[in-house]
Each structure stands twice: as C-alpha cells, then as structure tokens.
Amino acid sequence: MELGHIIAFNLTLLASMASPGPALLLALKTTLTSGRMTGIITGLGLGTMATCWTILALLGLEGVFALFPWAYVTLKICGAAYLLYLAFSMWRDAAKPLPQTTTEAPNLGRAFLTGLSVNIANPKAVIFASAVLLVIFPQGLSLAEKATIVLNHLVVEFVVYTGFAMALSTAPARAGYLRLKPWFDRTAALILTALGLRLIFSK
C-alpha cells in the first residue's frame, strides 16, 4: 500500500460525505438546533459507525451478506424504516419553532448514539466500502495496513464533521436556518423519504 492509495481513498470519502444524505442532514440540523458541541459529538457518532462499516468490509462482511441474503434484507428494511421515521418527524415538526436555548448541558451521549444509529441504518455502506477498498487498494493488505486505513477513515470523518459544526454554529448560520426552517426541514424530509424508499426497493 502506498500514500497514493490513501489519498485516493480520502478523496472518494470526502466526495461521499459531501453528497446529500441522512448523515449530512443530521450533522447540519443538529449543529444548528443544538449547538457546536452536540454537532461535533453527533459527527463523532456518524464517523465511528461509518468506520465500523469499513472495518466490516475489510473483514469480508460483504461475503456474509452474499451467503445469507436474509441478513442484508433485514438490515436494509430496518434501516429504511428508520430513515422514513426521521423523514416523518422532520416534516411534522417543520413549522414548529426551535426550542429556546437553555443553560443545561447537552446530552452528548444521546447525540453520539443518534449519529451511530443513522449510519447503522444504511447497510449499503458496507457494500460501498467494499467496492472502494477493492478498487483503490491492492490485494493482500497486512493487518497494519488495514489498521492504518481504519484509523485514517475515523480521523477524516471526525475532522470533517468537527469543521462542519464549527462553521455552522455561528449566529449568522443559525439566523439563516431559522428563516428557512420550514423549507429546509421539508426538503430534508423529502430527501430522507427518497433515500428510505430507494433502500427498500433497490437490489
């Protein structure tokens, strides 16, 4: 494995993270509604689960799904149901004002678990990870090289989501979101609905 392989992996990962999806929408909304630290911890949860999918891809979980299709179908249906639930909740609450900012400490444990659960809800991530790893990296990776890939993935996820939270936690960003909240929430709900339905009906 060479440095060029890691660079190619990171560029692909950044492109994937930047595309509209449940993880990006969750990170954005959480930061704007609950503040910088909650957004950062949510991003850590998202990144941790995404990295776990890469670990599972390196361990060959794609082969397990091929041997036991029902396991993949079960995960896919559960994940789609969760995305549809998130979409329903966002649409329902689109017109509601944000809760007033309080001095209470944010529930960081819940934020981390929410991030985990959203990325658990997409078992296709392991298939994506498997394809990327297969295309970019050479065969016969050592244990140390696999550990390097995993650590690199976690660092990239955490740095990106932390930077995202830092940028969006400003007063102008929050004010802009408040002006467009109903439109943003309903657009996000439609995107999540489309992603959930695509997950159900895709092969």
Stockholm file with secondary structure:
# STOCKHOLM 1.0

chainA/1-203         MELGHIIAFNLTLLASMASPGPALLLALKTTLTSGRMTGIITGLGLGTMATCWTILALLGLEGVFALFPWAYVTLKICGAAYLLYLAFSMWRDAAKPLPQTTTEAPNLGRAFLTGLSVNIANPKAVIFASAVLLVIFPQGLSLAEKATIVLNHLVVEFVVYTGFAMALSTAPARAGYLRLKPWFDRTAALILTALGLRLIFSK
#=GR chainA/1-203 SS CCHHHHHHHHHHHHHHHHSSSHHHHHHHHHHHHHCHHHHHHHHHHHHHHHHHHHHHHHTTHHHHHHHCHHHHHHHHHHHHHHHHHHHHHHHHTTTSCCCCCCSSCCCHHHHHHHHHHHHHTCTHHHHHHHHHHHHHSCSSCCHHHHHHHHHHHHHHHHHHHHHHHHHHTSHHHHHHHHHHHHHHHHHHHHHHHHHHHHHHHCC
#=GC SS_cons         CCHHHHHHHHHHHHHHHHSSSHHHHHHHHHHHHHCHHHHHHHHHHHHHHHHHHHHHHHTTHHHHHHHCHHHHHHHHHHHHHHHHHHHHHHHHTTTSCCCCCCSSCCCHHHHHHHHHHHHHTCTHHHHHHHHHHHHHSCSSCCHHHHHHHHHHHHHHHHHHHHHHHHHHTSHHHHHHHHHHHHHHHHHHHHHHHHHHHHHHHCC
//
